[in-house]
């Protein structure tokens, strides 16, 4: 090999090493970004479907199936509620406010939402009736963190309490 071929081999080796180093750094970034993204997702699992996570896999599946059935059966109520909210917005945007029609649309929307909620809560109650007392305790504790029975976090409860104080009629002297 002459001096020129050594230079070509050296440059090719350098380019290959830079490419490999970039691939390793990029792969490491992707790895850590993907694993770092999973931690917040686990912390944000507050939907009702995650309430059975403390139970066995069979119980979890039964709960999810019950929720799916309740949603399927309540699809018309959800549609009616959505249509009712659109009607309320349409009536509010009208040039002339028709209070009677607005009140009727609000009542229809409220009834649809209430019926849907009743169906979902009934599904949760039916599922809870199948649990042992120990499982029901774990399920109730899990419901405190998820779904419409979720209790506010301690920090949020203090913030809400501090916001409510000025609204109680007291005014500051500023």
HELIX and SHEET records of a PDB file:
HELIX    1   1 UNK A    3  UNK A   43  1                                  41    
HELIX    2   2 UNK A   48  UNK A   50  5                                   3    
HELIX    3   3 UNK A   57  UNK A   73  1                                  17    
HELIX    4   4 UNK A   75  UNK A   93  1                                  19    
HELIX    5   5 UNK A   99  UNK A  129  1                                  31    
HELIX    6   6 UNK A  133  UNK A  143  1                                  11    
HELIX    7   7 UNK A  147  UNK A  149  5                                   3    
HELIX    8   8 UNK A  154  UNK A  166  1                                  13    
END                                                                             
